[in-house]
Amino acid sequence: MKFEMKNKKDLRNKILELTKEYFDNHHSVSEFKPGEDYIPYAGRVYDFNEGKNLVDSALEFWLTTGRYAKEFELKFAKLLGVRSSMLTNSGSSANLLAMSSLTSDKLGEKQVKRGDEVIAVAAGFPTTVNPIYQNNLVPVYCDIDLKTHNICIDELEKAKSKKTKAIFLAHTLGNPFDLDSIMEFAEQNDLWVIEDNCDALGSTWNGKLTGTFGHLSTQSFYPPHHLTMGEGGVVSTSKPKLKKIVESFRDWGRDCWCESGQDNSCGKRFDWNLGNLPHGYDHKYMYSHIGYNLKATDMQAAVGLAQLDKLSRFIDQRRKNHQKYYDAFKMFEDFFFLPEKNPKAKPSWFGFIITLRENTPFSRNSLVRYLENKKIATRMLFGGNLTYQPAYKNLNHRVVSKLENTNYVMNNSFWIGVYPGITSQMQDYTLEIFEKFIKKYK
Ligand SMILES: Cc1ncc(COP(=O)(O)O)c(C=O)c1O
């Protein structure tokens, strides 16, 4: 059989036209039916533009990190206001890369070494603290504040020891932790700061974006997050040395910094002296770190690029949805603590967190079950007290206090969605269901 060679551009346009038709018909949002449709806690919000980029990159078939990834990194860094953003395949990988980068001997005196301590909280997502263990470091857990769900600043001094080398914290559910106090403490004690900004893209502290205060910060682009590319993440820094180290850990531990598909960008590929290798050994195969391969694909980056255009709308919507719940929940204040923020913080919320007051006549679990039965998704504050999780039982960590608030939150808090896919009808229905539940106890 003989195939007619068709014009590339025409074929591409035809495929994209069909893709648009498919998206318009099968990816459009249908009208919400209260009590029938599930209200998710978070999810993807997208249109044909994401589909177009995805198909385009698939047709291009570069597959690995390429021009879309480069463009995403540059745009993201500019948006955040940092020198460099390095794309990786998840937020968890971003956290692993950020922590691992501080163990590089290229940092000289500032290298974080086996057995050194990192200040953290136990109320959070596992992969914020896992990289501490994975690098043979010791987390030192501080308690959290009951209303902001962020670290209790007055525990920092208690956490400090001769071995303290870094602070690694997430902005809980988008609510910035006290960056003035953390950065001041870090400066006074010569500590590294990593901001896990995975749940907080767009949040500000004193008008400046979170993720720009620490030496390193991380993002996740898993579907519930402020932007998505399915799986994906970013490590950001304004320190050129850290950029190079992060890239090395991400890209097999290599010393070479050529883009994928490129050779000899240093101009002396066969003229390096490193380790005990023979002079002139190919720089492409020289390794300065025990690295990973945590690169993302160009298809992921292509989707992320289309999402970037929607970011400011997404952030506004998250704030509006949060505010609506906050205002409405004042009627339930006898039962719940509502989330509070520092006056300097303007969160780009990940969720609306509710904490039962002491002696409420119902339990958190009974309320959560009721909501889930009514098709309203709920989530706990991730791992509760991570030190109570089976995976952490026998690991080496220090705990500064009894973590009373962490435990209180583990037993009494949960959150509901404010992501941009939550409509005002969904919020009205959710509030109605809360009212029905609470009425029984008034
Ligand atoms: C605060 C925080 N850090 C890190 C992660 C991990 O991100 P990912 O799921 O992309 O690995 C998450 C989870 O989604 C998270 O909520």
Ligand as a Chemical Component Dictionary entry (heavy atoms), coordinates in Angstrom:
data_LIG
# 
_chem_comp.id                   LIG 
_chem_comp.type                 NON-POLYMER 
_chem_comp.pdbx_formal_charge   0 
_chem_comp.three_letter_code    LIG 
# 
loop_
_chem_comp_atom.comp_id 
_chem_comp_atom.atom_id 
_chem_comp_atom.alt_atom_id 
_chem_comp_atom.type_symbol 
_chem_comp_atom.charge 
_chem_comp_atom.model_Cartn_x 
_chem_comp_atom.model_Cartn_y 
_chem_comp_atom.model_Cartn_z 
_chem_comp_atom.pdbx_ordinal 
LIG C1 C1 C 0 2.792 20.133 51.492 1  
LIG C2 C2 C 0 3.060 19.075 50.469 2  
LIG N1 N1 N 0 4.319 18.808 50.140 3  
LIG C3 C3 C 0 4.628 17.876 49.219 4  
LIG C4 C4 C 0 3.648 17.165 48.569 5  
LIG C5 C5 C 0 4.026 16.114 47.567 6  
LIG O1 O1 O 0 3.721 16.487 46.257 7  
LIG P1 P1 P 0 3.562 15.369 45.113 8  
LIG O2 O2 O 0 2.241 14.719 45.348 9  
LIG O3 O3 O 0 3.601 16.140 43.843 10 
LIG O4 O4 O 0 4.679 14.423 45.247 11 
LIG C6 C6 C 0 2.313 17.399 48.894 12 
LIG C7 C7 C 0 1.244 16.586 48.306 13 
LIG O5 O5 O 0 0.540 16.684 47.467 14 
LIG C8 C8 C 0 2.004 18.382 49.864 15 
LIG O6 O6 O 0 0.734 18.664 50.184 16 
# 
loop_
_chem_comp_bond.comp_id 
_chem_comp_bond.atom_id_1 
_chem_comp_bond.atom_id_2 
_chem_comp_bond.value_order 
_chem_comp_bond.pdbx_ordinal 
LIG C1 C2 SING 1  
LIG C2 N1 SING 2  
LIG C2 C8 DOUB 3  
LIG N1 C3 DOUB 4  
LIG C3 C4 SING 5  
LIG C4 C5 SING 6  
LIG C4 C6 DOUB 7  
LIG C5 O1 SING 8  
LIG O1 P1 SING 9  
LIG P1 O2 DOUB 10 
LIG P1 O3 SING 11 
LIG P1 O4 SING 12 
LIG C6 C7 SING 13 
LIG C6 C8 SING 14 
LIG C7 O5 DOUB 15 
LIG C8 O6 SING 16 
# 
